[in-house]
Amino acid sequence: MTDEKPRPLRADAARNRRKVIEAATLAFDEHGTDASLEEIARTAGVGVGTLYRHFPTRLDLIAAVYRDNLDAFVVRADELLAHGPAGEALDEWVLGFVDYVTRKRGMATALKVGLGPDAAQVMGEGRVKLEAAARRIVEAAQAQGAVRADLEAGDLMRAVSGVCMAGAEAVDRDRTERALRLVLDGVRWTAPTPS
């Protein structure tokens, strides 16, 4: 086994890969992870051979979309922090968890079934990234006095994930958002009043 790094994709190949991931995201949202790969290729404007060149199996495509969605949600935390008060950024990011969890749920199940024990590594990498993003946003909100000083990112993630997973089972977005707002009220309780 060599330690060779994969060669970077040519610009057109990278564009095609991105188009396939975007088309697959839409297809998985609408039809689940059993969506037609031929239809995904057609929507992306590429041939099915191009899709298979980038993603030899359906599972490879599901894993790529899963990681892409996770990375976009992590980046969203930093974007929100860059454009407004940290307390508001935290609220918006937490409420965005509803869509994130709804989107990833079917993909996570498919990965667990398809990857078996290896799924734990993919999920674990995702949890590390999410918790790091949560830590950045929580610490910024704490620095501004918007949330409790004793709030830990891991606690927030457990509470929010639990509410979102229960809401996904019940398919009741309004009640899920209401429960998340209660969580947010709780993390603000006893927070110093911002000056």
C-alpha positions as CSV (number, residue, x, y, z in Angstrom):
1,M,0.0,0.0,0.0
2,T,1.4,3.4,-1.0
3,D,0.9,6.7,0.7
4,E,0.1,8.4,-2.6
5,K,-2.5,11.2,-2.3
6,P,-5.3,11.2,-4.8
7,R,-4.7,13.6,-7.7
8,P,-6.9,16.7,-7.6
9,L,-9.8,16.7,-10.0
10,R,-9.6,18.8,-13.2
11,A,-11.9,21.8,-13.0
12,D,-14.5,20.3,-15.3
13,A,-14.5,17.0,-13.4
14,A,-14.8,18.9,-10.1
15,R,-17.8,20.9,-11.5
16,N,-19.5,17.7,-12.7
17,R,-18.9,16.1,-9.3
18,R,-20.5,19.2,-7.6
19,K,-23.5,19.1,-10.0
20,V,-24.1,15.4,-9.2
21,I,-24.0,16.1,-5.4
22,E,-26.4,19.0,-5.8
23,A,-28.8,16.9,-7.9
24,A,-28.6,14.0,-5.6
25,T,-29.3,16.2,-2.6
26,L,-32.5,17.4,-4.2
27,A,-33.5,13.8,-5.3
28,F,-32.8,12.3,-1.9
29,D,-34.9,15.1,-0.2
30,E,-37.8,14.3,-2.5
31,H,-37.6,10.6,-3.1
32,G,-35.3,9.2,-0.4
33,T,-32.0,7.5,-1.0
34,D,-33.5,5.0,-3.4
35,A,-33.9,7.9,-6.0
36,S,-33.1,7.0,-9.5
37,L,-29.3,7.5,-10.3
38,E,-30.2,7.9,-13.9
39,E,-32.5,10.8,-13.0
40,I,-29.9,12.3,-10.8
41,A,-27.4,12.2,-13.7
42,R,-30.0,13.8,-16.0
43,T,-30.8,16.5,-13.5
44,A,-27.1,17.2,-13.1
45,G,-26.7,17.5,-16.8
46,V,-24.1,14.7,-17.0
47,G,-24.1,11.2,-18.4
48,V,-24.7,8.3,-16.0
49,G,-21.1,7.1,-16.7
50,T,-19.8,10.4,-15.3
51,L,-21.9,9.8,-12.2
52,Y,-20.5,6.3,-11.7
53,R,-16.9,7.6,-12.4
54,H,-17.2,9.9,-9.4
55,F,-19.4,7.6,-7.3
56,P,-19.0,3.9,-8.2
57,T,-21.8,2.8,-5.9
58,R,-25.0,4.3,-4.6
59,L,-23.5,4.2,-1.1
60,D,-20.5,6.3,-2.3
61,L,-23.0,8.9,-3.5
62,I,-25.0,8.8,-0.3
63,A,-21.8,9.2,1.8
64,A,-20.7,12.2,-0.4
65,V,-24.1,13.9,-0.1
66,Y,-24.2,13.2,3.7
67,R,-20.7,14.8,4.1
68,D,-21.6,17.7,1.9
69,N,-24.7,18.5,3.8
70,L,-22.9,18.3,7.1
71,D,-20.0,20.5,5.9
72,A,-22.6,23.1,4.6
73,F,-24.3,23.1,8.0
74,V,-21.0,23.6,9.8
75,V,-20.0,26.5,7.6
76,R,-23.4,28.0,8.2
77,A,-22.5,28.5,11.9
78,D,-19.5,30.6,10.9
79,E,-21.5,32.6,8.3
80,L,-24.1,33.4,10.9
81,L,-21.4,34.5,13.4
82,A,-19.8,36.8,10.8
83,H,-23.1,38.6,10.1
84,G,-24.8,39.3,13.4
85,P,-24.9,39.0,17.1
86,A,-23.8,35.6,18.4
87,G,-27.1,35.0,20.4
88,E,-29.1,35.5,17.2
89,A,-26.6,33.3,15.3
90,L,-27.1,30.6,17.8
91,D,-30.9,30.8,17.6
92,E,-30.9,30.6,13.8
93,W,-28.3,27.8,13.7
94,V,-30.3,25.7,16.2
95,L,-33.6,26.2,14.4
96,G,-31.8,25.2,11.1
97,F,-31.1,21.9,12.8
98,V,-34.7,20.8,11.9
99,D,-33.9,20.8,8.2
100,Y,-30.5,19.3,8.7
101,V,-31.7,16.4,10.7
102,T,-34.7,15.8,8.4
103,R,-32.3,15.7,5.4
104,K,-29.7,13.5,6.9
105,R,-32.0,11.0,8.6
106,G,-32.6,8.7,5.5
107,M,-29.0,9.0,4.5
108,A,-27.7,8.1,8.0
109,T,-29.9,5.0,7.9
110,A,-28.7,4.0,4.5
111,L,-25.1,4.4,5.6
112,K,-25.6,2.4,8.7
113,V,-27.1,-0.5,6.7
114,G,-24.6,-0.3,3.8
115,L,-21.4,0.4,5.8
116,G,-22.2,-1.6,8.9
117,P,-19.5,-1.0,11.6
118,D,-17.7,1.5,9.3
119,A,-20.7,3.8,9.5
120,A,-19.6,4.7,13.1
121,Q,-16.5,6.4,11.7
122,V,-18.4,8.5,9.2
123,M,-21.0,9.5,11.9
124,G,-18.2,10.1,14.4
125,E,-16.4,12.4,12.1
126,G,-19.6,14.3,11.6
127,R,-20.3,14.6,15.3
128,V,-16.8,16.1,15.8
129,K,-17.4,18.7,13.2
130,L,-20.8,19.6,14.4
131,E,-19.7,19.9,18.0
132,A,-16.7,22.1,17.0
133,A,-19.1,24.4,15.2
134,A,-21.5,24.4,18.2
135,R,-18.5,25.2,20.5
136,R,-17.6,28.3,18.3
137,I,-21.1,29.6,18.3
138,V,-21.7,28.9,22.0
139,E,-18.4,30.5,23.1
140,A,-19.2,33.6,21.0
141,A,-22.7,33.9,22.5
142,Q,-21.2,33.4,26.0
143,A,-18.6,36.2,25.4
144,Q,-21.5,38.5,24.5
145,G,-23.5,37.5,27.5
146,A,-26.3,36.0,25.4
147,V,-26.3,32.5,27.0
148,R,-25.5,30.8,30.3
149,A,-21.8,30.7,31.2
150,D,-22.1,27.0,32.1
151,L,-23.5,25.9,28.7
152,E,-21.4,23.3,27.0
153,A,-21.5,22.7,23.3
154,G,-22.0,18.9,23.9
155,D,-25.0,19.5,26.1
156,L,-26.6,21.8,23.5
157,M,-26.0,19.2,20.7
158,R,-27.5,16.4,22.8
159,A,-30.6,18.5,23.6
160,V,-31.1,19.8,20.0
161,S,-30.4,16.4,18.4
162,G,-32.9,14.7,20.7
163,V,-35.6,17.2,20.0
164,C,-35.0,17.1,16.3
165,M,-34.9,13.3,16.1
166,A,-38.2,13.0,18.1
167,G,-39.7,15.6,15.8
168,A,-38.6,13.8,12.7
169,E,-40.3,10.6,14.0
170,A,-43.5,12.6,14.7
171,V,-43.3,14.6,11.4
172,D,-44.4,17.7,13.3
173,R,-42.2,20.6,12.3
174,D,-44.1,23.3,14.3
175,R,-43.9,21.4,17.6
176,T,-40.3,20.6,16.9
177,E,-39.5,24.3,16.4
178,R,-41.5,25.1,19.5
179,A,-39.5,22.6,21.6
180,L,-36.2,24.0,20.2
181,R,-37.3,27.5,21.2
182,L,-37.8,26.2,24.7
183,V,-34.3,24.7,24.7
184,L,-33.0,28.1,23.5
185,D,-34.9,29.8,26.4
186,G,-33.2,27.4,28.7
187,V,-29.7,28.2,27.5
188,R,-30.4,31.9,28.0
189,W,-31.9,31.4,31.6
190,T,-29.6,33.1,34.1
191,A,-27.4,34.5,31.4
192,P,-26.1,38.0,32.3
193,T,-28.0,40.8,30.6
194,P,-26.0,42.1,27.6
195,S,-24.8,45.6,28.3
